[in-house]
Amino acid sequence: MSKPTKRPMRIRLLSGLAAALLAAGCASTPEAPTPAPAAEPQPQQSAPPPAPSATPRAAAPVTPPPVLNPRHPERYVVRKGDTLWDISAMFLRDPWYWPEIWYANPQVENPHLIYPGDVLTLVYLDGRPRLILERGPATAERLEPRIRVEPLEDAILTVPYDRIAAFLSRPTVLDRDTIDEAPYILTSRAGHLAHGSFTEVYVRGADFGEDDLYSVVNVGAPLRDPDTGRLLGYEGIYVGEGRVIRTGDPATLQLQATTREALNGDKLVPIETDFPLRFTPRPPEQEVDGRIISVLNGVARASTYQIVTLNRGTKHGLEPGHVLSVWQAGERVRDRFEGGRVELPDEYAGNLMIFRSYEDLSFGLIMQASNEIRVLDRVRNP
């Protein structure tokens, strides 16, 4: 029997890396322009034909001034284990207004990175609150000009690392092309249908290299936009990891650290380990109105520090660091007094922060939940 031809692997993951950059400091308010002198009267001329009217731009959402936390400190020394979100909440009632009060001191080497031992002082510049950064002794020594590379790993993160690191390294949403073209588990030496940790399985569909690492993913339920019904992707159910121990067609992969049984047909996705965790919490620059379409691990309700999927992405203006409020969708109830059915108003349930975004969907971390947060709840600008 002739040897089957390998299919080229062309993986397009919705769970690829999202570059998350720290936001720049607030720009100063420009001075009002000097009024032009009045023009001298000119001889009356016939009016030119009217120019075609331009389509008006949508007005940007009005950002209210930030409100300080009534219990804010005047001065704070950053400690190991702090996060940017925690520090923001310490000074502000709404942490996502952090860029409004941050003063990017140009005399400080990379003032957007904050390290343990640094000192934050609240001052007022032109009547507005500002936070000024002063490097602590340990940081100043660590960042001397003779040291060319900043120790980024020491800078504080935006959210707790352990809450999203495992998620970021695992594919959780797959598109149709990935499902069709990703390599897969063929079978095992014993011919079993399901396989546990340290089992050796035969895999096909890629030009495997020895010691290559892959995530093993089971294709789950389809994810559809609840507003349009359009298919956005498929849930990727993480099974475990595997390492290629012998190349060829089929190659041999040893399963490692599985969380559930791997099945014949499960997909293999290259493991990604380099992902950013530093971004600045801030409101979106344009109006967003979307829904939660799933909660990680297939549960129906989410609480603080759980991960949710939204049906809005980069084409709707969402980027890592954007904060959205969550509203419980109002139910339709029967009015037994006047008759008919009445839709109850939406109720505030908490807020979340986007940490990864794609064209049509995003992943967010619930930062605060005052009520139950459920699938199909709405997300809007805070």
SERO-4910 file (N, C-alpha, C, O; in steps of 0.05 Angstrom, whole numbers):
BEGIN
 pado doro    nc1    nc2    nc3   cac1   cac2   cac3    cc1    cc2    cc3    oc1    oc2    oc3
  Met    A     17    -24      0      0      0      0     18     25      0     37     26     15
  Ser    A     11     44    -17     28     68    -19     25     85      7      4     85     19
  Lys    A     46     98     13     47    115     37     30    140     33     33    154     13
  Pro    A     11    146     51     -6    169     47     10    195     47     30    198     61
  Thr    A      1    213     31     14    239     28      7    257     52    -16    258     60
  Lys    A     26    270     63     21    288     86      5    312     77      9    323     55
  Arg    A    -13    320     93    -26    346     88    -10    368    100      0    365    123
  Pro    A     -5    390     86      9    412     99     -8    424    121    -32    426    120
  Met    A      6    430    143     -8    441    166    -10    471    163     10    485    160
  Arg    A    -34    482    164    -38    511    162    -58    518    185    -82    518    181
  Ile    A    -46    524    207    -63    529    230    -68    559    233    -50    575    233
  Arg    A    -93    565    235   -101    593    241   -117    593    266   -141    586    266
  Leu    A   -105    601    288   -118    599    314   -131    626    321   -119    647    318
  Leu    A   -155    624    331   -166    648    344   -153    653    370   -154    676    381
  Ser    A   -139    632    381   -125    637    406    -96    643    403    -80    636    420
  Gly    A    -88    655    380    -60    664    377    -55    687    396    -72    697    410
  Leu    A    -29    695    396    -22    716    415    -34    743    408    -36    749    384
  Ala    A    -41    758    428    -50    785    423    -29    804    435    -24    803    459
  Ala    A    -17    822    419      2    840    429    -12    860    446    -30    874    437
  Ala    A     -4    862    472    -18    880    491      2    901    500     20    894    516
  Leu    A      0    925    491     19    946    497      9    965    518    -15    970    520
  Leu    A     27    974    535     19    994    555     11   1020    542     24   1029    523
  Ala    A    -11   1032    552    -21   1057    541     -3   1080    548     10   1080    569
  Ala    A     -1   1100    531     15   1123    537      1   1141    557    -23   1138    562
  Gly    A     16   1160    569      3   1177    589    -16   1197    576    -17   1199    552
  Cys    A    -31   1211    593    -52   1229    583    -39   1252    569    -18   1263    578
  Ala    A    -50   1261    547    -39   1284    532    -49   1309    546    -71   1310    557
  Ser    A    -33   1330    545    -41   1356    557    -62   1369    539    -63   1364    515
  Thr    A    -78   1385    552   -100   1399    537    -88   1421    520    -74   1438    531
  Pro    A    -94   1421    494    -83   1443    477    -96   1469    483   -119   1471    492
  Glu    A    -80   1491    479    -91   1518    483   -111   1524    461   -109   1515    438
  Ala    A   -131   1541    469   -151   1549    449   -138   1567    428   -121   1584    435
  Pro    A   -145   1563    403   -133   1579    381   -141   1608    383   -163   1615    392
  Thr    A   -123   1626    374   -129   1655    374   -149   1661    352   -145   1653    330
  Pro    A   -171   1676    359   -191   1682    339   -179   1697    315   -162   1715    319
  Ala    A   -187   1690    291   -177   1703    267   -189   1732    266   -212   1735    274
  Pro    A   -174   1751    255   -185   1779    253   -209   1779    233   -209   1763    214
  Ala    A   -227   1797    238   -251   1798    221   -243   1807    193   -227   1825    189
  Ala    A   -255   1793    173   -248   1799    145   -261   1825    136   -283   1831    145
  Glu    A   -248   1840    118   -259   1865    108   -283   1858     89   -282   1837     77
  Pro    A   -303   1875     87   -325   1870     69   -316   1867     41   -299   1882     31
  Gln    A   -327   1847     27   -320   1842     -1   -344   1847    -19   -367   1846     -9
  Pro    A   -339   1853    -44   -362   1857    -63   -379   1832    -64   -369   1810    -63
  Gln    A   -405   1836    -65   -424   1814    -65   -420   1797    -91   -419   1808   -113
  Gln    A   -418   1771    -88   -415   1753   -110   -436   1732   -108   -447   1726    -87
  Ser    A   -440   1719   -131   -460   1698   -131   -449   1674   -115   -425   1668   -116
  Ala    A   -466   1662   -101   -458   1640    -83   -450   1616    -99   -464   1609   -119
  Pro    A   -429   1602    -92   -421   1578   -107   -441   1556   -101   -455   1556    -81
  Pro    A   -441   1536   -119   -460   1514   -114   -452   1500    -88   -429   1498    -81
  Pro    A   -472   1490    -73   -467   1477    -48   -450   1451    -52   -455   1436    -70
  Ala    A   -431   1448    -34   -414   1423    -35   -430   1400    -24   -447   1403     -7
  Pro    A   -425   1376    -34   -439   1353    -24   -433   1349      6   -411   1352     15
  Ser    A   -454   1344     20   -452   1341     49   -436   1316     56   -441   1295     45
  Ala    A   -418   1319     75   -402   1296     84   -417   1280    105   -433   1291    120
  Thr    A   -412   1254    105   -425   1238    125   -414   1245    153   -390   1243    157
  Pro    A   -431   1252    172   -421   1260    198   -408   1236    212   -419   1214    210
  Arg    A   -387   1241    227   -374   1220    242   -390   1215    268   -402   1234    279
  Ala    A   -389   1190    276   -402   1184    301   -387   1197    324   -363   1196    325
  Ala    A   -402   1210    341   -390   1224    364   -377   1204    383   -389   1183    389
  Ala    A   -353   1211    392   -339   1193    411   -354   1195    438   -364   1216    445
  Pro    A   -354   1173    453   -368   1173    478   -355   1193    497   -331   1196    499
  Val    A   -371   1208    512   -361   1228    531   -351   1214    555   -365   1198    568
  Thr    A   -325   1219    563   -313   1207    586   -315   1226    610   -304   1247    609
  Pro    A   -330   1218    630   -333   1235    654   -306   1236    669   -290   1218    666
  Pro    A   -302   1257    684   -276   1260    699   -274   1237    719   -294   1228    730
  Pro    A   -249   1228    724   -246   1206    744   -252   1216    772   -248   1239    779
  Val    A   -263   1197    788   -270   1203    815   -250   1187    833   -247   1163    830
  Leu    A   -237   1201    852   -218   1188    869   -233   1171    889   -255   1177    898
  Asn    A   -220   1149    897   -230   1132    919   -229   1149    944   -208   1161    951
  Pro    A   -252   1151    959   -252   1168    983   -230   1159   1004   -222   1175   1020
  Arg    A   -221   1134   1002   -201   1125   1021   -173   1123   1008   -156   1107   1017
  His    A   -169   1138    987   -143   1136    973   -120   1146    991   -124   1164   1007
  Pro    A    -97   1134    988    -73   1144   1002    -62   1168    987    -67   1172    963
  Glu    A    -46   1184   1001    -32   1206    987     -5   1196    975      6   1207    957
  Arg    A      5   1174    987     30   1163    978     29   1132    983     20   1123   1003
  Tyr    A     40   1118    963     39   1088    966     65   1077    955     75   1084    933
  Val    A     76   1058    970    101   1044    962     92   1017    951     79   1001    964
  Val    A     98   1012    925     90    988    912    103    963    924    127    963    930
  Arg    A     87    942    928     97    918    941     96    895    921     81    895    902
  Lys    A    112    875    926    112    851    909     85    837    912     75    834    935
  Gly    A     73    829    890     47    817    891     25    836    884      2    827    878
  Asp    A     31    862    883     11    882    874      5    878    845     22    868    830
  Thr    A    -19    886    836    -25    887    807    -33    915    801    -40    931    818
  Leu    A    -31    922    775    -39    949    767    -69    954    773    -76    976    781
  Trp    A    -85    933    770   -114    937    776   -118    943    806   -133    961    812
  Asp    A   -104    929    823   -106    934    852    -98    963    859   -111    977    874
  Ile    A    -75    972    847    -66    999    853    -85   1019    842    -91   1040    855
  Ser    A    -96   1014    818   -115   1033    806   -140   1035    825   -149   1057    829
  Ala    A   -150   1013    835   -173   1013    852   -167   1027    879   -185   1037    892
  Met    A   -142   1027    887   -134   1040    912   -138   1070    909   -145   1084    929
  Phe    A   -132   1081    885   -133   1110    882   -159   1120    869   -167   1143    873
  Leu    A   -172   1103    854   -196   1111    839   -220   1094    846   -218   1071    852
  Arg    A   -243   1107    845   -268   1092    848   -272   1073    825   -281   1050    830
  Asp    A   -265   1081    801   -267   1064    777   -239   1060    766   -228   1078    754
  Pro    A   -227   1036    770   -199   1032    763   -192   1037    734   -169   1042    727
  Trp    A   -212   1035    716   -207   1037    688   -200   1066    679   -193   1071    656
  Tyr    A   -203   1085    698   -195   1113    691   -166   1118    698   -157   1141    700
  Trp    A   -151   1097    702   -122   1100    708   -107   1119    689    -92   1136    698
  Pro    A   -111   1116    662    -96   1134    644   -102   1164    649    -86   1181    642
  Glu    A   -125   1170    661   -133   1198    665   -116   1211    687   -114   1235    688
  Ile    A   -105   1195    706    -90   1208    728    -60   1201    727    -45   1212    742
  Trp    A    -52   1183    709    -24   1175    708     -8   1197    695    -14   1207    673
  Tyr    A     14   1205    708     32   1226    698     58   1212    689     73   1202    705
  Ala    A     62   1210    663     85   1197    652    109   1215    654    114   1231    636
  Asn    A    124   1213    675    147   1230    680    169   1223    661    180   1201    661
  Pro    A    176   1242    643    196   1236    623    224   1232    634    242   1221    621
  Gln    A    228   1240    660    254   1236    672    258   1208    682    281   1200    689
  Val    A    237   1192    683    238   1165    693    241   1146    669    226   1148    650
  Glu    A    260   1128    670    264   1108    649    240   1090    648    233   1076    667
  Asn    A    226   1090    625    201   1075    621    182   1078    644    178   1059    659
  Pro    A    169   1102    647    151   1106    670    126   1090    670    111   1090    689
  His    A    120   1076    648     96   1060    647     99   1032    660     80   1018    664
  Leu    A    124   1025    667    129   1001    682    133   1008    711    148   1026    718
  Ile    A    119    993    729    120    998    757    132    974    771    124    951    766
  Tyr    A    151    979    789    165    957    803    160    959    833    154    980    843
  Pro    A    162    936    847    161    936    876    183    955    887    206    955    878
  Gly    A    175    971    907    193    991    918    189   1019    907    198   1038    919
  Asp    A    177   1021    883    171   1047    872    150   1062    889    134   1050    903
  Val    A    151   1089    888    133   1105    905    115   1120    886    123   1134    868
  Leu    A     89   1118    891     68   1133    877     57   1155    895     49   1149    917
  Thr    A     58   1180    885     49   1202    901     26   1217    886     29   1223    862
  Leu    A      4   1222    900    -19   1236    888    -14   1266    892    -11   1276    914
  Val    A    -14   1280    869    -11   1310    869    -33   1321    852    -48   1307    839
  Tyr    A    -35   1348    851    -54   1362    834    -38   1380    815    -23   1397    824
  Leu    A    -42   1376    789    -30   1393    769    -52   1406    753    -69   1393    741
  Asp    A    -52   1433    753    -74   1448    739   -101   1440    750   -121   1440    735
  Gly    A   -102   1434    776   -128   1428    788   -137   1400    784   -159   1393    793
  Arg    A   -122   1383    770   -130   1355    765   -112   1336    780    -88   1341    782
  Pro    A   -123   1314    791   -106   1295    805    -87   1280    786    -95   1273    764
  Arg    A    -63   1277    795    -43   1262    779    -27   1244    798    -22   1251    821
  Leu    A    -18   1221    788      0   1204    803     28   1206    791     32   1202    767
  Ile    A     47   1212    808     74   1215    799     90   1192    810     88   1184    833
  Leu    A    107   1181    793    123   1157    799    151   1166    807    165   1182    794
  Glu    A    160   1155    829    188   1158    838    200   1131    842    190   1115    857
  Arg    A    222   1125    828    235   1099    830    245   1094    858    258   1112    870
  Gly    A    240   1070    867    252   1062    893    282   1056    890    291   1053    867
  Pro    A    296   1055    912    326   1050    910    333   1025    895    352   1025    879
  Ala    A    318   1003    900    325    978    886    320    980    856    336    970    840
  Thr    A    298    993    849    292    996    820    312   1014    807    321   1008    785
  Ala    A    319   1036    819    338   1055    807    365   1041    802    377   1045    781
  Glu    A    373   1025    821    399   1010    817    396    990    795    415    986    779
  Arg    A    373    977    793    369    956    773    367    968    745    374    955    726
  Leu    A    359    993    743    354   1006    717    376   1026    710    370   1044    694
  Glu    A    399   1024    722    421   1043    715    427   1041    686    424   1020    673
  Pro    A    438   1063    673    444   1063    644    463   1041    636    462   1031    613
  Arg    A    480   1032    654    499   1011    646    485    984    641    496    967    628
  Ile    A    461    981    652    446    957    647    429    961    623    411    978    623
  Arg    A    433    946    602    420    951    576    392    940    575    375    951    561
  Val    A    387    919    589    361    906    587    345    909    612    355    902    634
  Glu    A    321    920    610    304    923    634    293    896    642    285    880    626
  Pro    A    293    890    668    282    865    678    252    866    678    239    870    699
  Leu    A    240    863    654    211    865    652    196    845    670    174    851    679
  Glu    A    209    822    675    195    802    691    190    812    719    173    800    733
  Asp    A    204    833    728    200    843    755    178    864    757    168    869    779
  Ala    A    170    876    735    150    896    735    123    883    743    118    860    737
  Ile    A    106    899    757     80    888    765     62    883    741     64    897    721
  Leu    A     45    864    744     27    856    722      0    871    726     -5    882    747
  Thr    A    -16    870    705    -42    883    707    -62    867    724    -77    878    739
  Val    A    -61    841    720    -79    823    735    -63    800    746    -40    796    736
  Pro    A    -73    785    765    -57    762    776    -50    742    754    -67    733    738
  Tyr    A    -24    736    752    -13    719    731    -27    692    731    -34    682    709
  Asp    A    -32    680    754    -42    653    755    -71    651    746    -81    629    740
  Arg    A    -84    674    743   -112    673    736   -116    668    706   -136    656    697
  Ile    A    -97    677    689   -101    675    661    -78    662    646    -80    657    622
  Ala    A    -55    656    659    -32    646    645    -38    619    632    -31    614    609
  Ala    A    -51    601    647    -57    575    636    -76    577    612    -73    563    593
  Phe    A    -95    596    615   -114    599    593   -100    609    568   -105    600    546
  Leu    A    -81    628    571    -68    640    548    -51    620    533    -47    622    509
  Ser    A    -41    600    547    -23    580    534    -39    557    522    -27    539    510
  Arg    A    -65    558    524    -82    536    513   -102    547    493   -115    567    498
  Pro    A   -105    534    471   -126    542    452   -153    537    463   -159    515    473
  Thr    A   -171    556    462   -198    553    473   -220    558    452   -243    551    457
  Val    A   -212    570    430   -231    573    408   -217    566    382   -195    575    377
  Leu    A   -229    550    365   -218    541    340   -236    550    317   -260    549    319
  Asp    A   -224    558    295   -240    564    272   -242    539    254   -229    519    259
  Arg    A   -259    541    234   -265    518    217   -240    508    203   -236    484    200
  Asp    A   -223    526    193   -199    518    179   -180    503    197   -168    483    189
  Thr    A   -177    512    222   -160    498    241   -170    469    246   -155    450    246
  Ile    A   -196    467    249   -208    440    254   -202    422    230   -197    398    233
  Asp    A   -204    433    206   -201    417    181   -172    410    176   -166    389    165
  Glu    A   -153    427    184   -125    424    175   -105    418    197    -82    412    191
  Ala    A   -113    419    222    -94    414    244    -87    384    244   -104    367    237
  Pro    A    -63    377    253    -56    349    257    -74    336    278    -87    350    294
  Tyr    A    -74    310    279    -94    296    296    -83    270    306    -63    259    296
  Ile    A    -96    259    327    -89    233    338   -103    212    320   -127    213    316
  Leu    A    -87    193    310    -98    172    293   -107    148    310   -131    140    309
  Thr    A    -89    137    326    -96    115    343    -72    110    361    -53    125    361
  Ser    A    -73     89    377    -50     81    394    -41     53    385    -53     40    368
  Arg    A    -18     45    396     -8     18    389    -28     -4    396    -30    -24    381
  Ala    A    -42      0    418    -62    -20    426    -88    -17    411   -106    -34    414
  Gly    A    -91      4    396   -116      7    380   -139     18    397   -162     15    389
  His    A   -134     30    420   -155     40    437   -167     66    425   -154     79    409
  Leu    A   -192     72    433   -205     97    425   -199    120    443   -200    143    434
  Ala    A   -192    115    468   -186    136    487   -159    131    500   -151    108    503
  His    A   -145    152    508   -117    149    517   -112    168    541   -121    190    541
  Gly    A    -97    158    561    -91    173    584    -62    183    584    -48    180    564
  Ser    A    -53    194    607    -26    205    610     -5    184    604     -8    161    612
  Phe    A     16    192    591     40    176    585     34    153    565     51    135    561
  Thr    A     11    155    552      5    136    530     19    147    505     20    171    500
  Glu    A     30    128    489     41    136    463     20    132    442      9    110    439
  Val    A     16    153    426     -5    152    405      8    159    379     28    173    378
  Tyr    A     -4    150    357      5    156    330    -10    181    321    -34    183    324
  Val    A      4    200    308     -7    225    300      0    230    271     21    222    262
  Arg    A    -17    245    257    -13    251    229    -21    280    223    -34    293    240
  Gly    A    -12    290    200    -22    316    190     -3    339    191    -10    361    185
  Ala    A     23    334    199     42    356    200     70    345    196     75    320    197
  Asp    A     89    363    191    117    355    189    129    356    217    142    376    224
  Phe    A    124    336    233    132    335    261    162    334    264    176    321    249
  Gly    A    171    349    284    199    348    292    202    335    320    184    337    336
  Glu    A    224    322    324    228    309    350    228    329    372    241    350    370
  Asp    A    214    323    394    211    340    418    192    363    414    190    380    432
  Asp    A    179    365    391    158    386    388    136    382    408    128    359    414
  Leu    A    126    404    419    105    403    440     79    412    428     78    431    412
  Tyr    A     57    398    435     31    405    425     10    404    447     12    388    466
  Ser    A     -9    422    445    -33    419    461    -53    400    447    -55    402    423
  Val    A    -66    383    462    -86    365    451   -113    377    458   -119    383    481
  Val    A   -129    381    437   -154    396    440   -177    379    428   -175    369    406
  Asn    A   -199    378    443   -223    365    433   -242    387    422   -245    407    435
  Val    A   -253    383    399   -271    402    387   -298    401    401   -312    380    401
  Gly    A   -306    423    413   -331    425    428   -354    437    413   -355    436    388
  Ala    A   -371    450    427   -396    461    416   -389    486    399   -370    500    404
  Pro    A   -406    491    378   -402    516    363   -409    540    379   -427    539    396
  Leu    A   -395    562    373   -401    588    386   -413    606    365   -401    613    345
  Arg    A   -438    615    370   -452    632    351   -459    658    364   -462    661    388
  Asp    A   -459    679    347   -468    705    356   -497    704    363   -514    699    345
  Pro    A   -505    709    388   -534    707    395   -551    729    381   -575    726    380
  Asp    A   -538    750    371   -553    771    358   -558    765    329   -579    773    318
  Thr    A   -539    752    315   -541    747    287   -543    718    279   -551    711    257
  Gly    A   -535    700    298   -535    672    292   -510    663    276   -508    639    270
  Arg    A   -492    681    270   -468    675    254   -449    658    271   -445    663    295
  Leu    A   -436    638    258   -417    621    271   -391    636    275   -379    646    256
  Leu    A   -382    638    300   -357    652    306   -333    633    310   -310    641    308
  Gly    A   -339    608    316   -318    589    320   -329    565    336   -353    562    339
  Tyr    A   -310    548    345   -318    525    360   -302    525    387   -279    533    388
  Glu    A   -315    516    408   -302    514    433   -280    494    432   -284    472    422
  Gly    A   -256    502    441   -233    483    442   -230    473    471   -222    488    488
  Ile    A   -236    447    475   -235    436    502   -207    424    506   -199    405    493
  Tyr    A   -193    436    525   -165    428    530   -164    400    542   -177    394    561
  Val    A   -147    383    530   -144    355    539   -118    352    554   -118    338    575
  Gly    A    -97    363    544    -70    359    556    -48    367    537    -53    381    517
  Glu    A    -24    358    542     -1    364    526     12    338    516      8    317    528
  Gly    A     27    340    495     41    317    485     68    325    472     71    348    463
  Arg    A     87    307    472    113    312    460    119    290    439    115    267    444
  Val    A    129    300    416    136    281    395    162    267    402    182    279    407
  Ile    A    160    240    403    184    224    410    195    209    387    217    198    388
  Arg    A    180    208    364    191    195    340    177    208    316    152    210    315
  Thr    A    193    216    296    182    229    273    173    208    253    178    184    257
  Gly    A    160    217    231    151    198    210    122    204    204    110    223    214
  Asp    A    111    186    188     82    188    181     70    160    182     72    145    163
  Pro    A     57    153    205     51    171    227     75    175    246     93    158    247
  Ala    A     75    198    260     95    202    281     83    191    308     60    185    310
  Thr    A    101    190    328     93    180    354     94    203    374    114    217    376
  Leu    A     73    207    388     71    229    408     64    217    435     46    200    437
  Gln    A     78    225    456     72    215    483     55    236    497     63    259    500
  Leu    A     32    228    507     14    246    521     26    251    549     36    233    562
  Gln    A     24    276    558     34    285    584     14    303    597      1    319    583
  Ala    A     11    301    623     -6    320    638    -34    324    627    -42    346    621
  Thr    A    -48    302    622    -75    304    611    -95    310    634    -92    301    656
  Thr    A   -115    326    627   -137    332    646   -161    315    640   -180    315    657
  Arg    A   -162    302    618   -184    284    611   -173    265    590   -151    269    579
  Glu    A   -188    244    583   -179    225    563   -177    238    535   -195    252    527
  Ala    A   -155    232    522   -153    241    494   -166    220    476   -165    196    481
  Leu    A   -179    230    455   -194    212    437   -182    212    409   -169    232    401
  Asn    A   -185    190    395   -177    190    367   -191    212    352   -216    215    355
  Gly    A   -177    228    336   -189    250    323   -185    277    336   -189    298    324
  Asp    A   -176    277    362   -170    302    375   -148    317    360   -131    305    348
  Lys    A   -150    344    361   -132    361    345   -107    368    362   -107    369    386
  Leu    A    -85    372    347    -59    380    359    -53    409    351    -53    416    327
  Val    A    -47    426    371    -41    454    366    -14    460    379    -10    454    402
  Pro    A      5    473    364     31    480    376     27    496    401     11    515    402
  Ile    A     43    490    422     41    505    447     55    532    444     77    534    434
  Glu    A     41    553    454     52    579    454     58    587    483     42    583    500
  Thr    A     82    598    488     90    605    515     96    635    519     99    643    542
  Asp    A     98    650    497    105    678    500     80    695    497     71    699    474
  Phe    A     70    705    519     46    721    517     48    744    537     59    740    559
  Pro    A     37    768    530     40    791    548     19    791    569     -4    782    565
  Leu    A     26    803    592      7    806    614      7    834    625     -3    840    646
  Arg    A     18    853    609     19    881    618      3    898    598     10    901    575
  Phe    A    -18    910    608    -34    929    593    -48    947    612    -50    941    636
  Thr    A    -58    969    603    -69    989    621   -100    988    620   -111    990    598
  Pro    A   -113    986    643   -143    986    643   -153   1013    635   -144   1034    645
  Arg    A   -173   1013    616   -183   1038    606   -210   1032    592   -214   1009    584
  Pro    A   -228   1052    590   -253   1047    575   -248   1046    545   -229   1058    536
  Pro    A   -265   1033    530   -262   1032    501   -265   1061    489   -278   1078    501
  Glu    A   -252   1065    466   -254   1091    453   -280   1095    438   -286   1117    430
  Gln    A   -295   1074    433   -320   1076    419   -341   1059    433   -335   1042    450
  Glu    A   -366   1064    427   -388   1050    440   -388   1021    434   -385   1013    410
  Val    A   -392   1004    454   -392    975    451   -418    965    464   -425    973    486
  Asp    A   -432    948    449   -456    935    460   -456    906    451   -461    900    427
  Gly    A   -449    888    468   -447    860    461   -458    841    482   -472    850    500
  Arg    A   -451    816    480   -461    796    499   -439    776    507   -420    772    492
  Ile    A   -442    764    530   -426    741    538   -437    717    524   -461    711    527
  Ile    A   -420    702    510   -431    679    495   -422    652    508   -432    631    501
  Ser    A   -402    653    526   -394    629    540   -377    636    564   -365    657    565
  Val    A   -376    617    583   -359    620    607   -340    596    606   -348    574    599
  Leu    A   -315    601    612   -295    580    611   -303    556    628   -315    559    649
  Asn    A   -298    533    617   -304    507    630   -333    500    627   -343    481    640
  Gly    A   -348    514    610   -375    506    603   -396    510    624   -418    499    622
  Val    A   -390    527    644   -411    533    664   -428    556    654   -421    570    635
  Ala    A   -452    559    666   -471    579    657   -467    606    671   -477    626    661
  Arg    A   -453    606    694   -451    631    710   -421    636    716   -406    617    719
  Ala    A   -414    661    719   -386    669    724   -385    686    749   -404    701    755
  Ser    A   -362    685    762   -357    703    785   -330    715    782   -318    713    761
  Thr    A   -320    729    802   -295    744    800   -272    725    792   -269    703    802
  Tyr    A   -256    736    773   -232    722    762   -239    698    746   -221    681    741
  Gln    A   -263    696    736   -269    675    716   -268    688    688   -271    712    685
  Ile    A   -264    671    668   -259    680    641   -285    675    624   -297    654    626
  Val    A   -292    696    609   -316    695    592   -308    702    563   -288    715    559
  Thr    A   -325    693    544   -321    699    516   -343    718    508   -366    714    515
  Leu    A   -336    739    493   -355    759    483   -358    757    453   -340    748    439
  Asn    A   -381    766    443   -386    766    414   -378    793    401   -390    801    381
  Arg    A   -358    806    412   -347    831    401   -317    829    402   -305    818    420
  Gly    A   -304    841    381   -275    839    379   -262    864    368   -273    886    372
  Thr    A   -240    861    354   -225    884    345   -240    901    325   -237    925    325
  Lys    A   -257    888    309   -272    904    289   -294    921    303   -306    938    290
  His    A   -299    915    328   -317    931    344   -302    951    363   -315    964    379
  Gly    A   -276    952    360   -260    971    375   -249    960    401   -238    976    417
  Leu    A   -250    934    406   -241    923    432   -212    915    430   -203    902    410
  Glu    A   -196    922    450   -168    915    452   -162    906    481   -177    912    499
  Pro    A   -140    891    485   -132    884    512   -129    908    530   -117    928    522
  Gly    A   -140    907    554   -140    929    573   -167    943    574   -172    957    594
  His    A   -184    941    554   -210    954    554   -227    941    576   -228    917    579
  Val    A   -242    959    590   -259    950    612   -288    954    603   -295    975    591
  Leu    A   -305    935    608   -333    936    602   -350    930    627   -342    914    643
  Ser    A   -373    942    629   -392    935    650   -410    913    640   -415    911    616
  Val    A   -419    896    659   -436    874    653   -463    879    664   -466    888    687
  Trp    A   -484    874    647   -512    879    655   -528    854    651   -528    842    630
  Gln    A   -541    845    673   -559    823    670   -582    830    652   -596    850    656
  Ala    A   -586    814    632   -608    819    613   -635    817    627   -640    797    641
  Gly    A   -652    838    624   -678    838    637   -696    816    626   -697    811    602
  Glu    A   -710    802    643   -728    780    635   -755    791    626   -763    813    634
  Arg    A   -769    775    611   -797    782    604   -815    767    623   -814    742    625
  Val    A   -832    782    637   -850    769    657   -879    776    650   -885    795    636
  Arg    A   -897    760    660   -925    764    656   -936    784    676   -931    782    700
  Asp    A   -950    804    666   -964    823    684   -992    812    690  -1010    813    674
  Arg    A   -995    800    714  -1020    788    721  -1041    808    730  -1064    801    736
  Phe    A  -1033    834    730  -1052    854    738  -1065    868    714  -1089    872    712
  Glu    A  -1047    876    695  -1057    890    671  -1057    872    647  -1069    879    626
  Gly    A  -1045    848    649  -1044    830    626  -1020    835    609  -1008    856    610
  Gly    A  -1014    816    591   -991    819    573   -965    812    587   -965    803    610
  Arg    A   -943    817    573   -917    811    583   -900    837    583   -903    854    566
  Val    A   -883    840    603   -867    864    607   -837    855    608   -831    836    622
  Glu    A   -820    870    594   -791    865    595   -779    882    618   -781    906    617
  Leu    A   -767    869    637   -755    883    660   -729    896    651   -716    887    632
  Pro    A   -721    917    664   -696    931    656   -672    914    663   -672    897    681
  Asp    A   -650    919    647   -624    906    653   -614    916    680   -619    939    688
  Glu    A   -600    899    694   -589    906    720   -558    903    720   -548    883    709
  Tyr    A   -544    922    732   -515    921    733   -506    897    749   -517    891    770
  Ala    A   -486    882    738   -477    857    751   -447    858    757   -438    841    773
  Gly    A   -431    876    745   -403    876    751   -387    888    728   -398    902    711
  Asn    A   -361    882    727   -345    892    704   -323    871    697   -317    854    714
  Leu    A   -313    873    673   -293    855    664   -272    870    648   -277    893    640
  Met    A   -249    858    644   -228    870    628   -219    851    606   -214    828    611
  Ile    A   -218    862    582   -209    846    559   -179    841    561   -163    860    565
  Phe    A   -171    816    558   -142    810    558   -133    797    532   -109    793    527
  Arg    A   -152    790    514   -145    779    488   -168    785    469   -191    780    476
  Ser    A   -162    795    445   -184    801    427   -176    793    399   -153    792    391
  Tyr    A   -197    785    384   -195    777    356   -216    793    340   -229    810    351
  Glu    A   -218    787    314   -235    803    297   -264    803    307   -277    824    309
  Asp    A   -275    780    313   -303    778    319   -310    772    348   -333    773    356
  Leu    A   -290    765    364   -295    758    392   -271    765    410   -249    770    400
  Ser    A   -276    766    436   -255    773    455   -258    755    480   -279    743    485
  Phe    A   -237    754    495   -238    741    521   -234    762    543   -216    779    541
  Gly    A   -250    760    564   -248    779    586   -246    765    613   -256    742    616
  Leu    A   -234    778    632   -232    768    659   -251    784    677   -249    809    677
  Ile    A   -269    770    691   -287    784    709   -271    796    732   -258    781    747
  Met    A   -271    822    734   -255    836    755   -272    841    780   -261    842    803
  Gln    A   -298    844    777   -315    849    800   -343    840    793   -353    846    771
  Ala    A   -356    825    811   -383    816    806   -401    822    830   -397    811    852
  Ser    A   -420    840    826   -439    847    848   -464    830    847   -479    828    866
  Asn    A   -469    818    824   -491    799    820   -482    776    803   -459    776    793
  Glu    A   -499    756    799   -492    734    782   -487    744    754   -502    760    743
  Ile    A   -465    734    741   -459    741    714   -464    715    697   -453    694    703
  Arg    A   -481    718    677   -491    694    663   -486    696    633   -482    718    622
  Val    A   -486    673    620   -485    673    590   -509    689    580   -532    687    590
  Leu    A   -504    705    559   -523    723    546   -527    749    561   -542    766    551
  Asp    A   -514    754    583   -514    780    595   -500    800    576   -483    792    560
  Arg    A   -509    825    578   -498    846    560   -472    858    571   -468    859    595
  Val    A   -455    868    553   -431    882    560   -431    909    546   -437    910    522
  Arg    A   -425    930    561   -426    957    550   -403    974    561   -389    965    579
  Asn    A   -400    998    550   -380   1016    561   -386   1022    590   -409   1024    598
  Pro    A   -365   1023    607   -370   1028    636   -380   1056    640   -385   1064    663
***
